Amino acid sequence: MIGDLLLAILPDALGDSLSSRRRDRRAAAELEQMHTAFHFGRPVRFEARVIGKLPYCDPAGAFLHATPTGLRLTRTYAEDAPDLPGGPLPVGALETVAVRPRRSGDPRGMPRSWHFVECRDGDASVLIACEPEHVPFVLAPLRSAGSLPDSAE
C-alpha cells in the first residue's frame, strides 16, 4: 500500500524537480546574458518600481532599462519603448543611502523577494525596487555618476 502510494507520487515529484532545475538553469543563463550585455554597454531591462514623489517616480510598475551610465523607466519591455513622462532617472542627483531587502513597512504591490535601493534626491526619498539579482544593474550607473558611497554596497 505504501509502495503503491510512493509509486503514484514519485513521477510527479521527479517531474517537478526536473522542471524546477530547468527553470533555474534558464534563469541563470538569462542573468549571465544580461551581465555580458551590460558589460559591453548594452541596456538590460527588468521589472522594477521607482517609488517617491518626484516626477520620474512611478510606483505602478514598469521596466527599468539600465546601462552603465543611466537608468530609464518605461511602461514596456521593448528596447525602443519611450520613457515615462518624468524622463530618465537623474543618476547624478540620486544619492544612494542603502541597499536592503524588503521590510514590513515598505510599499506593497510587488514581490516579497524584491530588494530596495534607497536614495535621496535633495530632500526627497526615492526607492528603486527590483529582484536582488538586478540590484547591481541599478548600482552601476549610480556609481558611475559618483552617487554611490562605499558604505551603500
N, CA and C of each residue as an Amber inpcrd file, in Angstrom:
protein
   459
   0.8230000  -1.1930000   0.0000000   0.0000000   0.0000000   0.0000000
   0.8670000   1.2570000   0.0000000   1.8520000   1.3220000   0.9080000
   2.7360000   2.4870000   0.9420000   3.5670000   2.5160000  -0.3340000
   4.0020000   1.3450000  -0.7630000   4.7750000   1.2660000  -2.0030000
   3.9770000   1.7690000  -3.1890000   2.6820000   1.4200000  -3.2420000
   1.8240000   1.8990000  -4.3350000   1.6820000   3.4160000  -4.2900000
   1.5510000   3.9520000  -3.0750000   1.4270000   5.3960000  -2.9150000
   2.7030000   6.0930000  -3.3920000   3.8640000   5.5540000  -2.9990000
   5.1270000   6.1380000  -3.4420000   5.2690000   6.0660000  -4.9570000
   4.8890000   4.9440000  -5.5370000   4.9510000   4.8180000  -6.9900000
   4.0060000   5.8010000  -7.6820000   2.9330000   6.1430000  -7.0160000
   1.9730000   7.0750000  -7.6030000   2.4770000   8.5150000  -7.5620000
   3.1650000   8.8970000  -6.4820000   3.5810000  10.3010000  -6.3660000
   5.0080000  10.5480000  -6.8350000   5.8370000   9.4930000  -6.9200000
   7.2240000   9.6710000  -7.3070000   7.3950000  10.2990000  -8.6890000
   6.6850000   9.8670000  -9.7180000   6.8720000  10.5150000 -11.0260000
   6.5610000  12.0170000 -10.9970000   5.5110000  12.4150000 -10.2780000
   5.1830000  13.8340000 -10.1860000   6.2870000  14.6080000  -9.4740000
   6.7900000  14.0300000  -8.3810000   7.8500000  14.6990000  -7.6150000
   9.1130000  14.8350000  -8.4590000   9.4950000  13.7910000  -9.1630000
  10.6800000  13.8580000 -10.0220000  10.4730000  14.8520000 -11.1590000
   9.2840000  14.8480000 -11.7420000   8.9780000  15.7930000 -12.8190000
   9.0550000  17.2250000 -12.3320000   8.5230000  17.5020000 -11.1550000
   8.5870000  18.8510000 -10.5890000  10.0260000  19.2610000 -10.3330000
  10.8240000  18.3180000  -9.8370000  12.2230000  18.6070000  -9.5390000
  12.9950000  18.9240000 -10.8200000  12.8010000  18.1240000 -11.8560000
  13.4780000  18.3680000 -13.1330000  13.0290000  19.6840000 -13.7500000
  11.7560000  19.9510000 -13.6680000  11.2200000  21.1990000 -14.2010000
  11.8020000  22.3980000 -13.4610000  11.9210000  22.2810000 -12.1540000
  12.4870000  23.3500000 -11.3420000  13.9550000  23.5760000 -11.6980000
  14.7050000  22.4980000 -11.8860000  16.1210000  22.6270000 -12.2570000
  16.2750000  23.2820000 -13.6230000  15.4250000  22.8970000 -14.5670000
  15.4690000  23.5220000 -15.8920000  15.1790000  25.0090000 -15.8030000
  14.2020000  25.3590000 -15.0090000  13.8310000  26.7670000 -14.8210000
  14.9820000  27.5440000 -14.1810000  15.6450000  26.9440000 -13.1900000
  16.7860000  27.5950000 -12.5380000  17.9550000  27.7850000 -13.5060000
  18.2270000  26.7680000 -14.3240000  19.3170000  26.8770000 -15.3080000
  19.0030000  27.9560000 -16.3440000  17.7550000  28.0150000 -16.7760000
  17.3430000  29.0260000 -17.7600000  17.4890000  30.4270000 -17.1630000
  17.0810000  30.6090000 -15.9140000  17.1940000  31.9120000 -15.2520000
  18.6600000  32.3050000 -15.0930000  19.5190000  31.3520000 -14.7450000
  20.9510000  31.6390000 -14.6000000  21.5560000  32.0360000 -15.9400000
  21.1590000  31.3620000 -17.0100000  21.6720000  31.6960000 -18.3390000
  21.2090000  33.0850000 -18.7750000  19.9560000  33.4130000 -18.4920000
  19.4380000  34.7430000 -18.8330000  20.1820000  35.8300000 -18.0620000
  20.4580000  35.5840000 -16.7840000  21.1840000  36.5610000 -15.9760000
  22.6120000  36.7260000 -16.4930000  23.2480000  35.6330000 -16.8850000
  24.5950000  35.7200000 -17.4380000  24.5920000  36.5350000 -18.7360000
  23.5840000  36.3440000 -19.5720000  23.4670000  37.1230000 -20.8070000
  23.2800000  38.6050000 -20.4830000  22.5110000  38.9070000 -19.4560000
  22.3080000  40.2950000 -19.0520000  23.6340000  40.9210000 -18.6190000
  24.4090000  40.2100000 -17.8130000  25.6930000  40.7360000 -17.3430000
  26.6520000  40.9770000 -18.5190000  26.6580000  40.0580000 -19.4810000
  27.5170000  40.2210000 -20.6540000  27.1020000  41.4480000 -21.4510000
  25.8170000  41.5810000 -21.7230000  25.3220000  42.7430000 -22.4700000
  25.6760000  44.0330000 -21.7380000  25.4460000  44.0520000 -20.4420000
  25.7170000  45.2440000 -19.6320000  27.2010000  45.5960000 -19.6720000
  28.0480000  44.5880000 -19.5790000  29.4940000  44.7970000 -19.6180000
  29.9150000  45.5010000 -20.9070000  29.2360000  45.1880000 -22.0090000
  29.5640000  45.8000000 -23.2940000  28.7490000  47.0670000 -23.5700000
  28.0810000  47.5910000 -22.5320000  27.3890000  48.8720000 -22.6550000
  25.9860000  48.8060000 -23.2210000  25.4950000  47.6150000 -23.4710000
  24.1320000  47.4940000 -23.9960000  23.1390000  47.5450000 -22.8390000
  21.9620000  48.0960000 -23.0800000  20.9750000  48.1810000 -21.9920000
  20.4360000  46.8080000 -21.6010000  20.1550000  46.6620000 -20.3270000
  19.4410000  45.4870000 -19.8350000  18.1140000  45.9850000 -19.2840000
  17.0970000  45.1450000 -19.3710000  15.7520000  45.5480000 -18.9650000
  15.2070000  44.5370000 -17.9730000  14.5320000  45.0560000 -16.9510000
  13.9380000  44.1850000 -15.9460000  12.8120000  44.9380000 -15.2540000
  11.9170000  44.1630000 -14.6590000  10.7830000  44.7610000 -13.9580000
  11.2740000  45.4520000 -12.6920000  10.7520000  46.6380000 -12.4460000
  11.1680000  47.4180000 -11.2750000  10.0900000  48.4470000 -10.9470000
  10.2150000  49.0350000  -9.7970000   9.3660000  50.1570000  -9.3830000
  10.2840000  51.2650000  -8.8950000   9.9210000  52.5000000  -9.2010000
  10.6310000  53.6600000  -8.6750000   9.5930000  54.4300000  -7.8740000
   9.7790000  54.4520000  -6.5670000   8.7600000  54.9440000  -5.6430000
   9.2360000  56.2290000  -4.9960000   8.4000000  57.2450000  -5.0550000
   8.7070000  58.5330000  -4.4580000   7.7280000  59.5780000  -4.9700000
   7.9700000  60.8170000  -4.6290000   7.0540000  61.8860000  -5.0040000
   7.6210000  62.8030000  -6.0890000   8.6460000  62.3730000  -6.7800000
   9.2570000  63.1820000  -7.8280000   8.6980000  62.7860000  -9.1950000
   8.7990000  63.6650000 -10.1940000   8.1660000  63.4040000 -11.4950000
   8.6160000  62.1150000 -12.1760000   9.8360000  61.6730000 -11.9510000
  10.3210000  60.4650000 -12.6220000   9.9390000  59.1850000 -11.8890000
   9.3020000  59.2860000 -10.7460000   8.8760000  58.1080000  -9.9780000
   7.5430000  57.5950000 -10.5140000   7.4010000  56.2830000 -10.5270000
   6.1500000  55.6670000 -10.9710000   6.0260000  54.3070000 -10.2820000
   5.3020000  54.2620000  -9.1610000   5.1920000  53.0100000  -8.4080000
   4.2520000  51.9850000  -9.0310000   3.5840000  52.3410000 -10.1340000
   2.5820000  51.4580000 -10.7150000   3.1860000  50.2040000 -11.3290000
   4.4310000  50.2300000 -11.6190000   5.0460000  49.0580000 -12.2090000
   5.4740000  49.3360000 -13.6210000   6.7090000  49.0610000 -13.8870000
   7.2550000  49.3300000 -15.1980000   8.5450000  48.5490000 -15.3520000
   9.2800000  48.8790000 -16.3950000  10.5580000  48.2310000 -16.6580000
  11.6620000  49.2620000 -16.5740000  12.7090000  48.8840000 -15.8870000
  13.8720000  49.7470000 -15.7800000  14.8540000  49.2960000 -16.8570000
  15.3060000  50.2390000 -17.6580000  16.3240000  49.9910000 -18.6780000
  17.6090000  50.5730000 -18.1030000  18.5920000  49.7240000 -17.8790000
  19.8340000  50.1550000 -17.2420000  21.0040000  50.0050000 -18.2030000
  21.8540000  51.0280000 -18.2210000  23.1430000  50.9650000 -18.9100000
  24.1860000  51.3100000 -17.8630000  25.4570000  51.1490000 -18.1680000
  26.4750000  51.5030000 -17.1780000  26.4380000  52.9770000 -16.7590000
  25.7580000  53.8260000 -17.5310000  25.7290000  55.2480000 -17.1870000
  24.3400000  55.8260000 -16.9750000  23.2860000  55.0260000 -17.1130000
  21.9530000  55.6070000 -16.9640000  20.8640000  54.6140000 -16.6280000
  19.7520000  55.1620000 -16.1520000  18.5520000  54.3890000 -15.8230000
  17.3550000  55.1180000 -16.4160000  16.4930000  54.3760000 -17.0830000
  15.2460000  54.9820000 -17.5550000  14.1010000  54.0140000 -17.3270000
  12.9680000  54.5640000 -17.0040000  11.7860000  53.7860000 -16.6750000
  10.8240000  53.8450000 -17.8510000  10.3210000  52.6790000 -18.2640000
   9.3640000  52.6200000 -19.3650000   8.1860000  51.7430000 -18.9560000
   7.1250000  51.8200000 -19.7150000   5.9410000  51.0190000 -19.4240000
   6.0670000  49.6020000 -19.9820000   6.9130000  49.4160000 -20.9990000
   7.0420000  48.0940000 -21.6160000   8.4920000  47.6420000 -21.6410000
   8.6710000  46.3700000 -21.9590000   9.9900000  45.7430000 -22.0030000
  10.7520000  46.0980000 -23.2780000  10.0500000  46.5620000 -24.2980000
  10.6730000  46.8170000 -25.6080000  11.8570000  47.7650000 -25.4840000
  12.9160000  47.4480000 -26.2400000  14.1460000  48.2380000 -26.1590000
  13.9180000  49.6920000 -26.5690000  13.0280000  49.9120000 -27.5400000
  12.7770000  51.2710000 -28.0330000  11.5630000  51.9220000 -27.3670000
  11.1470000  51.3900000 -26.2240000   9.9870000  51.9410000 -25.5140000
  10.2840000  53.3740000 -25.0700000   9.2930000  54.2510000 -25.1740000
   9.5100000  55.6340000 -24.7320000   9.6060000  55.7050000 -23.2030000
  10.3550000  56.6890000 -22.7370000  10.4440000  56.9230000 -21.2990000
   9.0740000  57.3040000 -20.7670000   8.8520000  57.0580000 -19.4890000
   7.6470000  57.5570000 -18.8430000   7.7640000  59.0810000 -18.7510000
   6.6590000  59.7870000 -18.5110000   6.6720000  61.2530000 -18.5730000
   7.7740000  61.9490000 -17.7770000   8.2340000  61.3750000 -16.6850000
   9.2700000  62.0350000 -15.8920000  10.6530000  61.9890000 -16.5150000
  10.8040000  61.2200000 -17.5990000  12.0900000  61.1170000 -18.2640000
  13.0300000  60.1610000 -17.5690000  14.2820000  60.1170000 -18.0060000
  15.2560000  59.2260000 -17.3730000  15.4890000  59.6160000 -15.9140000
  15.9150000  58.6540000 -15.1270000  16.2370000  58.9500000 -13.7280000
  17.5170000  59.7810000 -13.6820000  17.5420000  60.8180000 -12.8670000
  18.7260000  61.6770000 -12.7920000  19.8030000  61.0410000 -11.9050000
  20.5520000  60.0860000 -12.4730000  21.5010000  59.3230000 -11.6530000
  22.5110000  60.2280000 -10.9480000  22.8430000  61.3550000 -11.5300000
  23.7740000  62.2710000 -10.8900000  23.2050000  62.9630000  -9.6740000
  21.8780000  63.0770000  -9.6150000  21.2280000  63.7430000  -8.4790000
  20.8540000  62.7700000  -7.3700000  20.8600000  61.4760000  -7.6720000
  20.4620000  60.4750000  -6.6860000  21.6440000  60.0890000  -5.8130000
  21.4820000  60.2550000  -4.5230000  22.5000000  59.8310000  -3.5570000
  22.0350000  58.5110000  -2.9500000  22.8010000  57.4760000  -3.1270000
  22.4410000  56.1580000  -2.6040000  22.6740000  56.1240000  -1.1070000
  21.6390000  55.7130000  -0.3760000  21.7060000  55.6610000   1.0880000
  21.9420000  54.2290000   1.5690000  21.2090000  53.2730000   0.9960000
  21.3170000  51.8800000   1.4490000  20.7550000  50.9410000   0.3960000
  21.1640000  49.6970000   0.4850000  20.5980000  48.6050000  -0.3020000
  20.1460000  47.5780000   0.7110000  18.8830000  47.1490000   0.5900000
  18.3520000  46.2730000   1.6360000  17.2120000  45.4170000   1.1070000
  16.9190000  44.3290000   1.8260000  15.7330000  43.5430000   1.4830000
  14.4740000  44.2800000   1.9120000  13.3730000  43.8070000   1.4530000
  12.0780000  44.3950000   1.7810000  11.8050000  44.2680000   3.2760000
  11.1760000  45.3150000   3.8310000  10.7830000  45.3040000   5.2490000
   9.2630000  45.4240000   5.3360000   8.7450000  45.1510000   6.5020000
   7.2850000  45.1170000   6.6770000   6.6160000  46.4590000   6.3780000
   7.2620000  47.5830000   6.6050000   6.6420000  48.8790000   6.3650000
   6.7970000  49.4110000   4.9500000   7.4470000  48.6430000   4.0690000
   7.6690000  49.0980000   2.6970000   6.3790000  49.0680000   1.8830000
   6.3410000  49.8370000   0.8000000   5.1540000  49.8220000  -0.0590000
   4.8250000  48.4100000  -0.5210000   3.5580000  48.1690000  -0.7030000
   3.0850000  46.8470000  -1.1400000   2.9190000  46.8270000  -2.6540000
   2.5140000  45.6790000  -3.1650000   2.2170000  45.5760000  -4.5860000
   3.3880000  45.1050000  -5.4300000   4.3680000  44.5080000  -4.7930000
   5.4990000  43.9520000  -5.5320000   5.9280000  42.6670000  -4.8390000
   6.6830000  41.8310000  -5.5260000   7.0860000  40.5600000  -4.9130000
   7.8690000  40.7560000  -3.6140000   7.6570000  39.8670000  -2.6930000
   8.3430000  39.9500000  -1.3910000   9.8380000  39.7180000  -1.5090000
  10.2570000  39.0780000  -2.5770000  11.6840000  38.7990000  -2.7630000
  12.4730000  40.0410000  -3.1840000  11.7910000  41.0780000  -3.6100000
  12.4890000  42.2490000  -4.1340000  13.3000000  42.9540000  -3.0600000
  14.3540000  43.6180000  -3.5140000  15.1900000  44.4420000  -2.6490000
  15.0080000  45.9010000  -3.0160000  15.4360000  46.7630000  -2.1150000
  15.2870000  48.2050000  -2.3160000  16.6480000  48.8810000  -2.3460000
  16.8130000  49.7870000  -3.2890000  17.9460000  50.7010000  -3.2980000
  17.3600000  52.0200000  -2.8110000  17.7240000  52.4090000  -1.6010000
  17.2240000  53.6620000  -1.0170000  18.1080000  54.8040000  -1.4800000
  17.4740000  55.8410000  -2.0070000  18.2170000  57.0080000  -2.4940000
  17.5760000  58.2860000  -1.9630000  18.3450000  59.3650000  -2.0780000
  17.8520000  60.7160000  -1.7900000  18.0900000  61.5510000  -3.0380000
  17.1050000  62.3610000  -3.3710000  17.2420000  63.3530000  -4.4350000
  16.9210000  64.6780000  -3.7660000  17.9390000  65.3600000  -3.3120000
  17.7210000  66.5410000  -2.4890000  17.1110000  66.1130000  -1.1720000
  15.9420000  66.6660000  -0.8430000  15.2440000  66.2980000   0.3930000
  14.2810000  65.1300000   0.2030000  14.0950000  64.6960000  -1.0220000
  13.1050000  63.6550000  -1.3160000  13.7160000  62.2580000  -1.2420000
  12.9160000  61.3320000  -0.7400000  13.3140000  59.9290000  -0.6800000
  12.8340000  59.2240000  -1.9490000  13.7000000  58.3770000  -2.5120000
  13.3640000  57.5960000  -3.7010000  13.7660000  56.1600000  -3.4340000
  12.8440000  55.2370000  -3.6660000  13.1330000  53.8060000  -3.5360000
  13.0930000  53.1800000  -4.9200000  14.1320000  52.4440000  -5.2580000
  14.1410000  51.6700000  -6.5010000  14.0530000  50.2160000  -6.0860000
  12.9690000  49.5580000  -6.4770000  12.7180000  48.1770000  -6.0530000
  12.8380000  47.2350000  -7.2470000  13.5340000  46.1090000  -7.0310000
  13.6890000  45.1130000  -8.0810000  14.1560000  43.7980000  -7.4590000
  14.2460000  42.7730000  -8.2810000  14.7700000  41.4960000  -7.8130000
  16.2190000  41.6840000  -7.3600000  16.6650000  40.9550000  -6.3410000
  18.0340000  41.1300000  -5.8300000  19.1130000  40.9690000  -6.9000000
  18.9000000  40.0530000  -7.8460000  19.9300000  39.8370000  -8.8650000
  20.0440000  41.0090000  -9.8390000  19.0680000  41.9220000  -9.8270000
  19.1220000  43.0920000 -10.7050000  19.6990000  44.3230000 -10.0110000
  19.8890000  44.2690000  -8.7150000  20.4180000  45.4160000  -7.9690000
  21.7570000  45.9080000  -8.5310000  22.7030000  45.0310000  -8.9220000
  23.9580000  45.5470000  -9.4850000  23.7520000  46.4170000 -10.7280000
  22.7100000  46.1310000 -11.5000000  22.4240000  46.9390000 -12.6880000
  21.9010000  48.3260000 -12.3040000  21.3100000  48.4510000 -11.1310000
  20.8640000  49.7520000 -10.6210000  22.0480000  50.5170000 -10.0430000
  22.9080000  49.8080000  -9.3210000  24.0270000  50.4620000  -8.6490000
  25.1120000  50.9540000  -9.6070000  25.3330000  50.2570000 -10.7050000
  26.4280000  50.6270000 -11.6210000  26.3010000  52.0510000 -12.1510000
  25.1510000  52.4810000 -12.6780000  25.0800000  53.8710000 -13.1520000
  25.1470000  54.8830000 -12.0070000  24.6700000  54.5030000 -10.8350000
  24.7850000  55.3990000  -9.6830000  26.2580000  55.5680000  -9.3060000
  27.0050000  54.4690000  -9.3780000  28.4360000  54.5140000  -9.0870000
  29.1520000  55.3740000 -10.1290000  28.8120000  55.1980000 -11.4170000
  29.4910000  55.9550000 -12.4670000  29.2090000  57.4480000 -12.3470000
  28.0470000  57.8030000 -11.7810000  27.6990000  59.2080000 -11.5890000
  28.2840000  59.7630000 -10.2920000  28.9470000  58.8980000  -9.5220000
  29.5670000  59.3420000  -8.2780000  28.5860000  59.4670000  -7.1220000
  27.4300000  58.8230000  -7.2300000  26.4270000  58.9600000  -6.1700000
  26.2820000  57.7090000  -5.3190000  27.2880000  56.8600000  -5.3360000
  27.2390000  55.6360000  -4.5520000  28.3950000  55.6260000  -3.5640000
  28.1130000  55.9360000  -2.2890000  29.1880000  55.8690000  -1.2920000
  29.5910000  54.4150000  -1.0590000  30.8350000  54.2190000  -0.6330000
  31.3410000  52.8550000  -0.3980000  30.4940000  52.0990000   0.6000000
  29.8930000  52.7930000   1.5600000  29.1300000  52.1170000   2.6050000
  27.7690000  51.6250000   2.1330000  27.3070000  52.0080000   0.9300000
  25.9740000  51.6250000   0.4610000  25.9450000  50.2340000  -0.1390000
  27.0760000  49.6440000  -0.4470000  27.0410000  48.3310000  -1.1170000
  26.8920000  47.2140000  -0.1410000
